[in-house]
């Protein structure tokens, strides 16, 4: 089943190479779409170079920073237009662990929706400050 990993970026030059190489290692069967929000640090260019090197990585460049939710919507729309059946969303800062993807994709073989979360038993957020945890928890609380 064609699967697209949507990877929004903005000023992720310090993470993008490691993330794309990690994705290639842990889910080589998946295609990756980097949705870059006009990163002034060269993230989009680095992603393009890695895409050329590693293959099956596309880069969609947006002109300006337009938000995480918009980046995911843009990426999912791009994938639907190209016939992808499954989508994975992951953050480039490694706050989502790419090593969890094989198990999630395996679960998706027998379930319509699979959600990985740092807020379930066994979930964790290494190296997050208290203020970032509080912000994340607050965002979850306001969505309920």
Secondary structure as UniProt FT lines:
FT   STRAND          3..9
FT   TURN            13..15
FT   HELIX           16..26
FT   TURN            28..29
FT   STRAND          31..36
FT   TURN            40..41
FT   HELIX           43..54
FT   STRAND          57..61
FT   HELIX           68..81
FT   TURN            82..83
FT   STRAND          86..89
FT   TURN            92..93
FT   HELIX           98..100
FT   HELIX           101..108
FT   TURN            109..110
FT   TURN            118..119
FT   TURN            121..122
FT   TURN            126..127
FT   HELIX           130..143
//
